[in-house]
Amino acid sequence: MNHSSPDSTTAPAREQDADAPTADETRTATFGMGCFWDPDARFGAMAGVVRTRVGYAGGTTPTPGYHSLGDHTEVVQVEYDPGTLTYDDLLEVFWTNHDWGSTAPKRQYRSVVLAADNEQLAAAERDRDGLEERAGRSVATDLERLEAFTRAEDYHQKYELRSTPVVGDELAARYGDSFVDSTVVARLNGFVAGHGEPSQRATLLERVELTPTQRSELQRRF
């Protein structure tokens, strides 16, 4: 990750991200839930989620890309603060926000938990077994260990925010290399997609330096 020092153009972004836990202080969860745009936004809106990124994992094809995916799956990778969120909290969001009971028409969009370690894998297995017992039907979700993660192309990262007129391109230019790994950007991406609470949105808008046009467009989307 890029952790260069702030300057006059990136200071508002850096100031808001300054207190975010570093990568050494976070844990990582990786999920496939269909198209990765909405999961990126959904998790990004959650308090305790520090960074999100979308990418490709779960296959063997070397150097996958969107147009050369091979046997990989679209996934969201979530860095979270274990002092605020647990892996079980993230699993609950995973299970309740996509179709875990049907096999996806393409491997690209399959339901999958890619565990970082045996502890995560055991937690996902417990959840799956409990869900099958409660629902009385099989869970189609694959549970695997994560072998490798390839970050998707920039235009897929924080897609909802990038697609917001006036705001996305200007914020991407302001944040530069820190755009994808910014906590503030993750929140804004989630909020413009309709996730998060009104109080969260209002508080963030008060703290982030925006032009009147940007603020108006975000409020329209919120």
BAFI-3210 file (N, C-alpha, C; in Angstrom, 3 decimals, decimal comma, padded with zeros to 6 digits):
// residues 222
n [1|2|3|4|5|6|7|8|9|10|11|12|13|14|15|16|17|18|19|20|21|22|23|24|25|26|27|28|29|30|31|32|33|34|35|36|37|38|39|40|41|42|43|44|45|46|47|48|49|50|51|52|53|54|55|56|57|58|59|60|61|62|63|64|65|66|67|68|69|70|71|72|73|74|75|76|77|78|79|80|81|82|83|84|85|86|87|88|89|90|91|92|93|94|95|96|97|98|99|100|101|102|103|104|105|106|107|108|109|110|111|112|113|114|115|116|117|118|119|120|121|122|123|124|125|126|127|128|129|130|131|132|133|134|135|136|137|138|139|140|141|142|143|144|145|146|147|148|149|150|151|152|153|154|155|156|157|158|159|160|161|162|163|164|165|166|167|168|169|170|171|172|173|174|175|176|177|178|179|180|181|182|183|184|185|186|187|188|189|190|191|192|193|194|195|196|197|198|199|200|201|202|203|204|205|206|207|208|209|210|211|212|213|214|215|216|217|218|219|220|221|222]
n.u [000,827|000,322|001,772|002,469|003,496|001,182|000,006|-000,826|-002,969|-003,953|-004,400|-007,002|-008,122|-006,142|-006,124|-008,580|-008,212|-006,146|-006,282|-007,001|-006,641|-003,523|-002,349|-001,073|-002,496|-004,959|-007,348|-008,092|-010,722|-012,232|-014,587|-016,842|-019,628|-021,295|-021,514|-018,926|-019,251|-021,436|-021,035|-018,559|-019,342|-021,279|-019,913|-018,033|-019,440|-019,684|-019,092|-015,975|-014,940|-012,049|-010,643|-011,442|-011,285|-011,651|-011,377|-009,844|-009,979|-009,516|-009,027|-006,882|-005,739|-003,094|-002,249|-004,947|-007,484|-010,204|-011,152|-009,911|-010,447|-010,428|-010,535|-011,176|-012,897|-015,032|-014,341|-014,650|-012,376|-011,908|-010,596|-010,533|-011,102|-010,299|-010,920|-013,305|-015,039|-016,003|-015,007|-017,205|-019,247|-018,883|-019,345|-022,069|-023,143|-022,340|-023,817|-026,462|-026,884|-026,804|-027,479|-027,169|-028,064|-028,257|-026,558|-024,299|-024,646|-022,248|-018,840|-017,481|-019,210|-019,760|-020,829|-018,729|-016,570|-013,431|-011,132|-008,761|-007,315|-007,221|-008,946|-010,841|-011,922|-013,097|-015,051|-016,700|-017,573|-019,061|-021,103|-022,249|-023,197|-025,040|-026,832|-027,820|-029,171|-031,164|-032,498|-033,234|-032,244|-029,671|-026,589|-025,086|-022,705|-019,195|-016,480|-013,277|-009,661|-007,872|-005,687|-004,419|-004,728|-005,763|-005,733|-008,433|-008,979|-008,589|-010,960|-012,969|-012,784|-014,303|-016,713|-019,326|-018,967|-017,153|-018,883|-020,519|-021,613|-019,498|-018,278|-016,750|-014,433|-013,020|-012,459|-010,942|-008,716|-007,799|-007,190|-005,373|-002,943|-003,892|-006,583|-008,097|-007,512|-008,463|-010,278|-012,290|-013,100|-014,090|-016,319|-017,865|-018,334|-019,946|-022,104|-023,223|-024,291|-026,467|-026,172|-025,550|-026,211|-028,344|-027,296|-024,573|-023,831|-024,339|-022,533|-020,045|-020,076|-019,862|-017,248|-015,496|-013,657|-015,255|-016,354|-019,091|-020,673|-019,930|-020,734|-023,503|-024,185|-023,505|-025,283|-027,645|-027,475|-027,323]
n.v [-001,182|002,322|004,675|007,376|010,700|013,370|015,952|019,202|018,695|016,212|016,237|016,528|013,982|012,317|013,195|012,319|009,602|009,135|008,062|005,466|001,935|000,316|-001,972|-003,988|-004,113|-005,051|-007,598|-009,931|-010,746|-012,741|-012,932|-014,402|-013,283|-013,214|-010,673|-008,385|-005,667|-004,696|-006,092|-004,923|-002,296|-002,716|-003,937|-001,944|000,159|-000,465|000,158|-000,347|-001,808|-001,372|-001,228|-001,963|-004,037|-005,159|-008,192|-011,082|-014,544|-017,932|-019,676|-021,286|-020,160|-018,261|-014,843|-013,508|-011,533|-009,223|-009,821|-012,141|-014,279|-016,980|-019,751|-018,383|-016,464|-013,637|-011,602|-009,979|-008,387|-007,839|-005,734|-005,582|-004,176|-005,985|-005,292|-004,049|-005,356|-008,766|-011,836|-013,462|-011,543|-010,505|-012,784|-013,087|-010,945|-011,766|-014,239|-013,349|-011,681|-012,573|-015,091|-018,087|-020,592|-021,567|-022,795|-020,830|-019,589|-019,177|-019,817|-017,551|-016,003|-017,389|-018,462|-018,169|-018,749|-017,723|-018,673|-017,234|-018,630|-021,608|-021,164|-019,288|-020,882|-022,974|-021,516|-020,701|-023,185|-024,055|-022,157|-022,717|-025,362|-024,935|-023,246|-024,897|-026,727|-025,138|-024,149|-026,407|-027,316|-027,732|-025,906|-024,098|-022,848|-022,646|-023,583|-022,698|-022,578|-019,547|-019,082|-017,261|-013,808|-011,588|-008,277|-006,495|-004,574|-000,970|000,387|-001,151|-000,887|000,457|000,983|002,078|004,644|005,718|005,842|007,922|010,979|013,848|013,472|010,987|010,836|013,143|012,754|010,438|011,464|013,243|011,588|009,842|007,293|006,256|005,884|003,432|002,116|003,723|004,442|006,357|006,605|004,024|004,127|006,191|005,031|002,902|004,286|005,771|003,712|003,074|001,866|001,651|003,866|006,798|008,634|007,983|008,755|011,516|012,382|011,751|013,382|015,863|015,896|015,551|017,248|018,802|020,001|022,318|021,319|018,610|017,785|018,194|016,352|013,916|013,954|013,785|011,174|009,763]
n.w [000,000|-000,512|001,501|001,516|002,527|003,507|001,244|-000,075|-001,758|-001,098|001,570|002,926|002,510|003,627|006,259|007,232|007,093|008,770|011,343|010,940|011,363|010,636|008,070|009,462|011,759|011,211|010,182|007,562|005,343|002,803|000,243|-002,133|-003,799|-006,025|-008,537|-007,887|-007,275|-005,624|-003,081|-002,380|-001,862|000,133|002,339|002,697|003,833|006,473|009,896|011,376|009,304|007,522|005,078|001,662|-001,229|-004,588|-006,496|-008,025|-007,395|-006,175|-008,252|-010,723|-012,921|-014,191|-013,476|-013,627|-015,279|-015,907|-018,456|-018,916|-017,136|-016,583|-014,437|-012,161|-009,558|-009,035|-006,309|-003,080|-000,973|002,388|004,757|008,208|011,477|014,210|016,773|016,658|014,890|014,340|012,727|012,518|012,446|009,885|008,362|008,849|007,390|004,875|004,495|004,575|002,438|-000,205|-002,705|-001,408|-001,836|-004,391|-007,286|-009,032|-012,404|-013,700|-012,899|-012,295|-010,783|-008,469|-005,181|-002,494|000,266|001,024|003,005|005,253|007,096|009,187|011,294|010,337|008,329|009,808|011,191|009,074|008,193|010,422|010,376|007,863|008,272|010,324|009,017|006,989|008,557|009,751|007,488|006,134|003,739|001,238|001,270|-001,257|-001,292|-001,705|000,360|001,010|001,272|000,958|-001,657|-003,363|-004,255|-006,707|-007,492|-008,909|-011,948|-011,988|-012,663|-011,643|-008,935|-006,087|-007,438|-007,383|-006,340|-008,195|-010,300|-009,727|-010,788|-011,180|-008,658|-008,374|-010,203|-009,481|-006,769|-006,969|-008,272|-006,340|-004,146|-005,231|-005,237|-002,894|-003,084|-003,396|-001,002|000,990|003,935|004,129|001,447|001,055|002,743|001,537|-000,954|-000,174|000,928|-001,232|-002,609|-001,170|001,290|004,869|007,700|008,029|009,918|009,952|007,384|007,393|009,358|008,183|005,907|007,088|007,877|005,778|003,292|000,700|-002,494|-003,042|-005,147|-005,288|-002,734|-002,908|-004,923|-003,715|-001,538|-002,936|-003,924|-001,532]
ca.u [000,000|001,054|001,566|003,265|003,062|000,159|000,362|-001,959|-004,117|-004,485|-004,529|-008,324|-008,271|-005,206|-006,530|-009,689|-007,741|-004,947|-006,480|-007,399|-005,615|-002,658|-002,552|-000,575|-003,455|-006,242|-007,454|-008,635|-011,725|-012,435|-015,864|-017,453|-021,077|-021,803|-020,778|-018,257|-019,487|-022,275|-020,367|-017,546|-020,047|-021,988|-018,944|-017,362|-020,267|-019,744|-018,135|-015,051|-014,252|-011,014|-010,363|-012,006|-010,798|-012,234|-010,381|-010,096|-009,353|-010,184|-008,727|-005,478|-005,267|-002,139|-002,514|-006,301|-008,030|-011,651|-011,409|-009,161|-010,681|-010,157|-011,372|-011,265|-014,186|-015,033|-014,419|-014,320|-011,482|-012,273|-009,724|-011,373|-010,509|-010,851|-011,409|-014,654|-015,818|-015,490|-015,208|-018,599|-020,064|-018,771|-020,044|-023,514|-023,443|-022,159|-024,905|-027,785|-026,973|-026,687|-028,137|-026,249|-028,722|-028,258|-025,269|-024,245|-024,520|-020,836|-017,918|-017,133|-020,138|-020,151|-020,796|-017,553|-015,780|-012,020|-010,637|-007,350|-006,663|-008,105|-009,972|-011,909|-012,564|-013,953|-016,206|-017,577|-018,180|-020,107|-022,227|-022,894|-023,929|-026,204|-027,765|-028,485|-030,101|-032,310|-033,231|-033,692|-031,763|-028,221|-025,925|-024,259|-021,473|-017,918|-015,617|-011,925|-008,580|-007,397|-004,332|-003,868|-005,710|-005,299|-006,596|-009,085|-008,637|-009,003|-012,334|-013,884|-012,621|-015,220|-017,434|-020,488|-018,482|-016,608|-020,004|-021,284|-021,167|-018,784|-017,563|-015,822|-013,157|-012,301|-011,924|-009,874|-007,539|-007,324|-006,635|-004,255|-002,702|-004,582|-008,027|-008,693|-007,294|-008,959|-011,493|-013,300|-013,610|-014,914|-017,614|-018,622|-018,774|-021,084|-023,248|-023,891|-025,014|-027,651|-025,882|-025,198|-027,278|-028,328|-026,410|-023,207|-023,621|-024,285|-021,288|-018,920|-020,139|-019,407|-015,815|-014,683|-013,658|-015,870|-016,911|-020,553|-021,260|-019,717|-021,594|-024,886|-024,369|-023,501|-026,544|-028,686|-027,359|-027,583]
ca.v [000,000|003,560|005,451|008,582|011,770|014,212|017,224|020,126|018,197|014,990|016,375|016,187|012,528|011,734|013,529|011,462|008,220|009,083|007,238|004,110|000,927|-000,080|-003,351|-004,885|-004,120|-005,538|-008,953|-009,917|-011,749|-012,734|-013,568|-014,299|-013,126|-012,739|-009,488|-007,845|-004,247|-004,433|-006,464|-003,915|-001,172|-003,148|-004,066|-000,665|001,052|-000,964|000,614|-001,434|-002,176|-000,362|-001,125|-002,997|-004,066|-006,272|-008,876|-012,415|-015,573|-019,229|-020,480|-021,624|-019,413|-017,226|-013,423|-013,298|-010,201|-009,293|-010,438|-013,405|-014,718|-018,402|-020,432|-017,563|-015,920|-012,260|-011,601|-008,768|-008,625|-006,886|-005,574|-005,111|-003,975|-007,033|-004,694|-003,523|-006,370|-010,131|-012,557|-013,910|-010,410|-010,435|-013,950|-012,831|-010,103|-012,626|-015,202|-012,724|-010,710|-013,135|-016,389|-019,161|-021,877|-021,971|-022,768|-019,730|-020,062|-019,099|-019,861|-016,161|-015,405|-018,375|-018,149|-018,833|-018,182|-018,049|-018,457|-016,886|-019,595|-022,694|-020,618|-018,765|-021,998|-023,661|-020,656|-020,780|-024,520|-024,052|-021,365|-023,473|-026,496|-024,405|-022,709|-026,038|-027,314|-024,240|-023,984|-027,701|-027,539|-027,649|-024,646|-024,291|-022,074|-023,350|-023,139|-023,043|-021,723|-018,581|-019,331|-016,024|-012,780|-010,641|-007,104|-006,187|-003,322|000,212|000,819|-001,950|-000,547|001,509|001,243|002,945|006,015|006,136|006,061|009,082|012,144|014,943|013,090|009,875|011,133|014,168|012,152|009,528|012,286|013,812|010,551|009,210|005,875|005,805|005,856|002,122|001,680|004,732|004,141|007,346|006,229|002,828|004,543|006,926|004,056|002,186|005,181|006,115|002,509|002,920|001,146|002,500|004,606|008,239|009,349|007,753|009,550|012,932|012,621|011,728|014,568|017,008|015,802|015,464|018,467|018,593|021,192|022,327|020,442|017,239|017,529|018,106|015,110|012,826|013,991|013,282|009,721|009,218]
ca.w [000,000|-000,547|002,714|001,388|003,408|002,911|000,663|-000,058|-002,509|-000,520|003,021|003,480|002,499|004,570|007,625|007,630|007,170|009,596|012,531|010,568|011,654|009,540|007,629|010,510|012,864|010,724|009,656|006,205|004,963|001,354|-000,081|-003,445|-003,603|-007,307|-008,999|-006,710|-007,037|-004,462|-001,832|-002,080|-001,250|001,343|003,430|002,897|004,652|007,842|010,899|011,697|008,065|007,308|003,647|000,794|-002,611|-005,318|-007,299|-008,553|-006,564|-006,163|-009,427|-010,988|-014,082|-013,784|-013,779|-014,163|-015,483|-016,138|-019,758|-018,964|-015,762|-016,435|-013,445|-010,950|-009,150|-008,547|-004,851|-002,338|000,161|003,429|005,924|009,301|012,794|015,074|018,011|016,405|014,189|014,349|011,476|012,520|011,991|008,433|007,825|008,885|006,228|003,710|004,327|004,460|001,354|-001,539|-002,843|-001,055|-002,041|-005,803|-007,970|-010,002|-013,785|-014,069|-011,766|-012,041|-009,822|-007,469|-003,750|-001,934|001,355|000,859|004,361|005,390|007,978|009,614|012,185|009,489|007,638|010,777|011,457|007,910|008,195|011,463|009,860|006,780|008,831|011,038|008,029|006,354|009,525|009,912|006,229|005,632|002,375|001,110|000,951|-002,446|-001,118|-001,572|001,454|000,584|001,752|-000,029|-002,110|-003,922|-004,598|-007,717|-007,472|-010,178|-012,609|-011,230|-012,935|-010,824|-007,528|-005,622|-008,680|-007,163|-006,177|-009,493|-011,220|-009,278|-011,553|-010,535|-007,449|-008,455|-010,852|-008,733|-005,551|-007,367|-008,548|-005,079|-003,280|-005,897|-004,984|-001,674|-003,324|-003,144|000,373|001,921|004,691|003,742|000,130|001,238|003,296|000,523|-001,958|000,403|001,154|-002,493|-003,042|-000,337|002,522|005,994|008,360|007,749|010,834|009,480|006,177|007,772|010,085|007,253|005,060|007,876|008,154|004,561|002,494|-000,601|-003,119|-002,937|-006,168|-004,852|-001,570|-003,383|-005,653|-002,743|-000,794|-003,829|-003,967|-000,204]
c.u [000,871|000,740|002,412|002,682|002,060|000,753|-000,902|-003,169|-004,743|-004,730|-005,920|-008,561|-007,401|-005,633|-007,639|-009,258|-006,602|-005,091|-006,882|-006,285|-004,784|-002,931|-002,089|-001,563|-004,821|-006,171|-008,211|-009,612|-011,979|-013,672|-016,210|-018,964|-021,755|-020,941|-020,187|-018,535|-020,317|-021,638|-019,288|-018,196|-020,674|-021,029|-018,272|-018,122|-020,243|-018,674|-017,268|-014,359|-013,295|-010,738|-011,096|-011,326|-011,464|-011,172|-010,820|-009,320|-010,093|-009,908|-007,245|-004,902|-004,298|-002,562|-003,900|-006,635|-009,501|-011,978|-010,599|-009,222|-010,325|-011,100|-011,478|-012,683|-014,023|-015,224|-014,194|-013,421|-011,671|-011,209|-010,555|-010,593|-011,089|-011,286|-012,824|-015,578|-015,183|-015,700|-016,641|-019,547|-020,055|-019,461|-021,556|-023,938|-023,338|-023,379|-026,239|-027,932|-026,615|-027,345|-027,115|-026,813|-028,710|-026,855|-025,295|-024,084|-023,081|-019,988|-017,493|-017,960|-020,522|-020,105|-019,644|-016,991|-014,348|-011,311|-009,143|-006,596|-007,684|-009,216|-011,144|-012,653|-013,509|-015,197|-017,201|-018,272|-019,283|-021,334|-022,986|-023,744|-025,177|-027,261|-028,525|-029,510|-031,347|-033,159|-033,784|-033,307|-030,269|-027,768|-024,966|-022,913|-020,248|-017,118|-014,206|-010,905|-008,149|-005,948|-003,663|-005,017|-005,065|-006,247|-007,149|-008,641|-009,233|-010,465|-013,375|-013,833|-013,528|-016,110|-018,589|-020,058|-017,913|-017,723|-020,873|-020,773|-020,515|-017,846|-016,439|-014,465|-012,343|-011,722|-010,809|-008,592|-006,951|-006,618|-005,441|-004,150|-003,454|-006,088|-008,647|-008,609|-007,763|-010,236|-012,618|-013,919|-014,491|-016,292|-018,459|-019,147|-019,970|-022,318|-023,967|-024,639|-026,223|-027,425|-025,503|-026,395|-027,194|-027,378|-024,945|-022,890|-023,455|-022,971|-020,098|-018,911|-019,656|-017,886|-014,927|-014,804|-014,157|-016,282|-018,424|-021,219|-021,112|-020,641|-023,046|-025,136|-024,372|-024,802|-027,705|-028,671|-027,680|-029,078]
c.v [001,244|004,347|006,714|009,690|012,664|015,422|018,054|019,574|016,966|015,097|016,048|014,689|011,902|011,994|012,607|010,007|008,041|008,142|005,799|003,126|000,613|-001,532|-004,353|-005,049|-004,668|-007,023|-008,888|-011,058|-011,615|-013,548|-013,385|-014,315|-012,699|-011,588|-008,766|-006,380|-003,990|-004,902|-005,471|-002,733|-001,561|-003,258|-002,724|000,300|000,679|-000,335|-000,570|-002,005|-001,036|-000,141|-002,236|-002,924|-005,253|-006,896|-010,264|-013,436|-016,889|-020,116|-020,729|-020,861|-018,316|-015,841|-013,194|-011,824|-010,337|-010,001|-011,724|-014,065|-016,180|-019,031|-019,668|-017,022|-014,456|-012,276|-010,194|-009,169|-007,483|-006,889|-004,967|-005,030|-005,013|-006,518|-004,166|-004,564|-007,738|-010,753|-013,078|-012,800|-010,325|-011,615|-013,734|-011,970|-010,926|-013,513|-014,526|-011,812|-011,265|-014,515|-017,502|-020,540|-022,394|-021,899|-021,683|-020,276|-020,019|-019,167|-018,450|-015,562|-016,354|-017,810|-018,914|-018,037|-018,659|-017,683|-018,164|-017,899|-020,647|-022,208|-020,055|-019,891|-022,742|-022,839|-020,721|-022,134|-024,618|-023,296|-022,125|-024,606|-026,029|-023,880|-023,835|-026,659|-026,450|-024,173|-025,293|-027,955|-027,288|-026,228|-024,895|-023,573|-022,980|-022,740|-023,631|-022,174|-020,789|-018,881|-018,059|-015,089|-011,836|-009,463|-006,809|-004,830|-002,128|000,572|-000,012|-001,554|000,630|001,981|002,221|004,403|006,537|006,480|007,246|010,325|013,194|014,456|012,092|010,222|012,137|013,605|011,169|010,304|012,845|012,772|009,851|007,726|005,350|005,642|004,518|001,743|002,688|004,266|005,087|006,978|004,986|003,192|005,254|005,993|003,263|003,052|005,523|004,920|002,216|002,177|002,126|003,265|006,093|009,019|009,181|008,657|011,025|013,261|012,670|012,970|015,811|017,048|015,845|016,758|018,158|019,934|021,169|021,392|018,982|016,881|017,353|016,793|013,912|012,793|013,490|011,763|009,072|009,104]
c.w [000,000|000,708|002,678|002,239|002,720|002,214|000,555|-000,777|-001,866|000,975|003,552|003,538|003,576|006,002|008,102|007,782|008,172|010,789|012,205|010,913|010,412|009,171|008,683|011,654|012,467|010,399|008,336|005,994|003,470|001,003|-001,558|-003,285|-004,891|-007,797|-007,801|-006,421|-005,778|-003,152|-001,423|-001,362|000,085|002,539|003,734|003,769|006,139|008,730|011,305|010,487|007,723|005,828|002,901|-000,562|-003,296|-006,204|-007,700|-007,710|-006,753|-007,348|-009,575|-012,176|-013,643|-014,266|-014,383|-014,323|-015,835|-017,450|-019,957|-017,588|-015,548|-015,420|-012,130|-010,734|-008,756|-007,035|-004,317|-001,184|001,146|004,517|007,037|010,604|013,746|016,437|017,887|015,798|014,391|012,971|011,386|012,086|010,466|007,762|007,818|007,697|004,951|003,483|004,024|003,247|-000,025|-001,535|-002,597|-001,387|-003,452|-006,381|-009,035|-011,413|-014,294|-012,805|-011,355|-010,911|-008,694|-006,055|-003,120|-000,758|001,149|002,161|004,381|006,234|008,404|010,531|011,382|008,788|008,569|011,085|010,305|007,841|009,245|010,982|008,787|007,333|009,572|010,099|007,343|007,293|009,679|008,649|005,695|004,199|002,320|000,800|-000,207|-002,355|-000,990|-000,427|001,165|001,317|000,620|-000,377|-002,625|-004,269|-005,594|-007,759|-008,857|-010,702|-011,855|-011,455|-012,194|-009,346|-007,158|-006,780|-008,484|-007,037|-007,485|-010,472|-010,811|-009,991|-010,656|-009,429|-007,698|-009,024|-010,044|-007,438|-005,872|-007,652|-007,258|-004,230|-003,919|-005,575|-003,764|-001,869|-002,921|-001,667|001,409|002,624|004,299|002,398|000,229|001,772|002,236|-000,553|-001,453|000,528|-000,151|-003,064|-002,165|000,962|003,635|006,529|008,032|008,646|010,436|008,297|006,525|008,471|009,141|006,370|005,793|007,987|006,922|003,762|001,091|-001,180|-002,934|-003,942|-005,780|-003,688|-001,995|-004,097|-004,715|-001,956|-001,647|-003,876|-002,621|000,049]
res [m|n|h|s|s|p|d|s|t|t|a|p|a|r|e|q|d|a|d|a|p|t|a|d|e|t|r|t|a|t|f|g|m|g|c|f|w|d|p|d|a|r|f|g|a|m|a|g|v|v|r|t|r|v|g|y|a|g|g|t|t|p|t|p|g|y|h|s|l|g|d|h|t|e|v|v|q|v|e|y|d|p|g|t|l|t|y|d|d|l|l|e|v|f|w|t|n|h|d|w|g|s|t|a|p|k|r|q|y|r|s|v|v|l|a|a|d|n|e|q|l|a|a|a|e|r|d|r|d|g|l|e|e|r|a|g|r|s|v|a|t|d|l|e|r|l|e|a|f|t|r|a|e|d|y|h|q|k|y|e|l|r|s|t|p|v|v|g|d|e|l|a|a|r|y|g|d|s|f|v|d|s|t|v|v|a|r|l|n|g|f|v|a|g|h|g|e|p|s|q|r|a|t|l|l|e|r|v|e|l|t|p|t|q|r|s|e|l|q|r|r|f]
***
